[in-house]
Amino acid sequence: MKNFEAINIEQSILGSFIFDESLGYKLDELRDDMFTVSYNKHILNTMKYLHKEKMSLDIQTISAKISEDSGINVSYLSNLAAMSQCLSIDTHIGILKDKYLRREIIKNCTSLFQALGDEGEINSIIYNFDNRMQKILNEGYVENDDSVTSICERILDFLGNNEEIGIRFGVKFLDDIIGGLFKGELTTIAARSGVGKTALALQIMLNCMEQKKKVLFISREMSNEQVFMRNITKRTGVSTKSMKNKDLDEESWQSILRVMADFNSSNLIYINDRISTISALRKRIRTLKPDLVIVDYIQLMSVEGNMQNREREVATLSRELKNITLDFDIPLIQLSQLNDEMKDLRPWGERPMRDSKAIFHDSNNVVYIHEPVFGDFDEAVKDINKSKESILGAKKKGVKLVDLIVAKCRDGETGFRHYCYNGPRLHFQYINY
């Protein structure tokens, strides 16, 4: 359709509202970015305002509301009204939306070719192109999301609806302090070896599954079978050692089968032990579209290219994982090792992070897991009102007293709380004290 014909469509639609004010309810179907002429955009927004305020859409009222410097006069508005009787308004709105969709699709394709020519990360480029195309086709328009007006609209929509506001950790202290797992946020869980960071990540993953959320778990430390066995242990109490040695009685077999059936029916957990690079991770996210990604752990991921500097490599990995949260609009949990600099002191701040402090700086939230010793242990024993002997006796059975520490939370407070870590069940238990 030629450009002047498209302009005539815009004018005819606006004229229909002047000619028949009972059509005002159809203004909600229109947006000013569907129009190509600035005059027509201005008139549309004026009409929408008047209709919202329950005012007349006649020529005099519209003319009085439009500013004098707009260049729009009564004669122009009269011409609009005269053009309104050619075709039905529904037909014209349909043509207008079709033209708009065509422009947006062309614009999206042009952006795709430009991004490919600029040699950006291909999986992210394709993902963004696909998301934008789906929004164009499903909603009929694309949000101009960088203006304050658009941002305010999204915040008001967020505050006013009853939808879920995030994914719960399912660990009371973390939910109380951090509030949950939110899109675009990077959360780091860090601890020394054997303190339970993978166990905590698996506990969060299973809690997410209970919330009907799809989770992609990247394991660079264990095979996917080993990770899944740990999930079975958490659900049944059957130890991974018993499963590896095939030392199972009938009751254990039945428990394992029930858990497997539960996981299969939900089909929300994906465990990948082959992905080692950021580009491969991006590709899998684009295909799977998970609600949450967990990387166990960052120091075992591989950098694509030799940087000849370990600190720079890990900093690059951390920055890329943070970029993934923004590019794909999802939360991501990365696990990290701690160095020995703090020795047995309670970890805090950026110093304990192994290889690169950028891990701390890139994260929205940082959670440390620490087993208190010496004075910290005595303080913890007093806090939970238990005897030192009972706690040490439980430790011999694999049940430890630990601290969960929120060392960083960009949107809230920090602090720590004593927890019970049941090693045989790979479970962090809230202590009510």
Secondary structure, 3 states (H helix, E strand, C coil): CCHHHHHHHHHHHHHHHHHCHHHHHHHHHCCHHHCCCHHHHHHHHHHHHHHHCCCCCCHHHHHHHCCHHHCCCHHHHHHHHHCCCCCCHHHHHHHHHHHHHHHHHHHHHHHHHHHHHCCCCHHHHHHHHHHHHHHHHHHCCCCCCCCHHHHHHHHHHHHHCCCCCCECCCCHHHHHHCCCECCCCEEEEEECCCCCHHHHHHHHHHHHHHCCCCEEEEECCCCHHHHHHHHHHHHHCCCHHHHHCCCCCHHHHHHHHHHHHHHHHHCCEEEECCCCCHHHHHHHHHHHCCCEEEEECHHHCCCCCCCCCHHHHHHHHHHHHHHHHHHCCCCEEEEEEECCCCCCCCCCCCCCECCCCHHHHHCCEEEEEECCCHHHHHHHHHHHCCCHHHHHHHHHCCEEEEEEEEEEECCCCCEEEEEEEECCCCEEEECCC
